[in-house]
Amino acid sequence: MKHFYIHQKNNKLEIFEPKKQELLFSSYWFMEFGKTCAEIHDVNNKLIYSVTKRFQFWKWRMVYLIYRNVSDKSYLISQNIRNTIFKIELLSGNYEIRVHYQNKKSIYKDDVKIAEIDESFSENEYVKLLVVDEDYIKLIFLLYTCLLIGEKELTSKFVIKSQKRLETNEEPWS
């Protein structure tokens, strides 16, 4: 497994490899015509993805519209009204994000766990990321950015009153 760290400051995320301390990707979000949007850039500041966050009121769920280029778009869709499971068909497989208690998130590709995000270290502004394969890092960073669009600080996140309403972590890594 490979370790990475994600740093959040206001409306910007940056992902680093801990040994080299070099920036891999960055993202930031903003309001545009009443919609919350985000952009993900590589090290050379080249736009990789753009995301628009929407709430489908009639289905009571969150939807993220992801553009890879002008013609290629995908949807990250909440699978329940608690917004604890999200699914997307992207590039080479089906991806799923599960939000767990104790500030953890798991990311699956075709029902196989490929990453775990641990936000319990949020008091020092860094999030720990464990990844099975380094090739997934761009997609994992995209999916994590989607979940954080609109959040100002890691410590000011919406708190769900009952931890029982979150998904159980069947195979914790850390």
N, C-alpha and C positions, 0 to 999 in steps of 0.2 A: 504494500500500500504506500501511497505517496501523500505527504502532508503539504497543505497550502494554507495561507492565511488571507482572510478578506478583511479589509479595513473600511469602515464607514465613517464619513464625516459629512454631516448634513445630508445633502441629496446626492452624494457621490460615493461609489464603491470602487475599490481597487483590490486586485488579487495579486498576491506575491508568492513566490517560491521561497520558503524560509531560509534555505542554505545560501542562496545567491542574493537574496533581498532585491531582486529585480522585478519590476512591474510586468505582468503578463497581459492583463486586460483591465479596462476601466469602464465604468458606466455612470450615467447621471440621469436624473429625471426632472421634469419640468411640466408646467401647465401650459397647454396650447389650445385656445378656443374652447375652454371648459373641459378638456380631456387631459388626463394625466398621461404623459408620454415618457419614454426612456430611449436612450441610445447607448449601444455598447461599441467600444472602440478597441482596436488592438494597440500595441506599443507605439506604432507609427501614427497614431491618431486617425487611422482609417476606419470608417464606419462599417461595422460588421452586421449588426442587427438594429432595428428600431422596433419599439414595442408601444402599443397603446392599451391602456387599462380601461376596461368597461365593466359596468355592473348591469346584468340583465335583470331588470326589476321583475318582469313577469315570470321568470324562472328562479329568481332569488339566488343568483350565483355570479361569481366573478369570471370574466373572460378576458384573456390577454391576446391581442392580435399581434403576431410577430411577423415582421417583414425581413427577409434575408436579402432580397433585392426587390426591384419594383414589381416583378411578376410572381415571386415566390413568397406565399404567405401561409402561416400556420396559426392554429388556435390552441392556447393552453386554457383548458376549461375545468372549472371546479366541478367535482362529481357529487358534492353534497352541499346542503345549505350552511353547514358549519365552516365551509372552506378549509377542510383539513386534508382533502385528497384532490390532486389536480392531475389531469392526463393530457398528453399531446402526442400526435403522430408527427415526427420530425425526422428528416433525412433518412436514416437507416433503421429506424425502429420506433417502438412505442415507449414513451417515457412517462413515469409517474412520480409525483412528489407526495410524500406523506408527512404531515406535521404532527410531531409527537410531543408529549409532555416533557418537562425539564429542558425546554428550549432546544430541541433537536429536530432535525428534518432528515429524511432519507430519500434518496433518488434511485429509482429503479429503471432499468432498460429491459424490456420484454420479461418482466417479473424476476429479474436478477438484480440484486442490490449492487449499485456501482459507486455510490457515494453516501457519506454521512456528514451532515453539517451540525456542529456543536456551537450554539450561541451562548452557552453558559459563561463564557469568558468575556461577555460583552462589557463588563466594567472597565476593561482596559482597551476598549474600542476595536478589538480584533475577534474574528470568528474563525474557529478551527475547522478545516475541511479535510476529510480523508477520502481519497479517491483510489479506486482499484487500478485504473489505467489512465495515464496522463493524457491520452487522446480525447477523453471525455471532458476535459477541463473547460473548454469553450462553451459547450452546451450546458454544463452544470452551472457555470457562472451566469449564463443567460437565464436559466430557470430560477436561480436564486434572486437575480435582479428583478424578475417579474414579481416575485412575492414581496419584495421590499419597496416597490414603486409607491411613492407617496409617504413613506415613513421618514420622519426627520432624524431621529436618533435611535440607536438600538435599544436604549433604555426606556424609550417612550412608546413602545409597541402596545397595541391593544392586548389587554389581558383577558383571557377567557376565565370566567369565574370557576368553572368546574373542569379539573384536569381529566375527568372521566370522559369528557366529550371529545378529547383528542384521540388520535390513533395510537394503538399500542406498538411499541418497537419490538418486533419479533426477533430480530437478530442484531442487537447492539454491538458495535465495534469497539467503542471506547470505554 
